[in-house]
């Protein structure tokens, strides 16, 4: 009833998605994308690179480079991480 008196004409709520090109920020977002290729930019590196995401932990994730080398990255060293979109 408080809402009805506050907004006599009703309310409209819109929920939107950040989109597939939005950067991954939280560990749960990384977990949802295991098996996908990510474009990763590390603070200490000059250029971003591709990693196929293989595992996610509380504070880090594992991935495989195109060369087949497996590596682990801490979330706090990642400047940006985006899903590599392939058509």
Buried (B, 14 or more C-beta within 10 A) or exposed (E): EEEEEEEEEEEEEEEEEEEEEEBBEEBEBBBEBBEBBBBBBBEEEEEBBEBBBBEBEEEBBBBBEEEEEEEEBEBEEBEBBBBEEEE
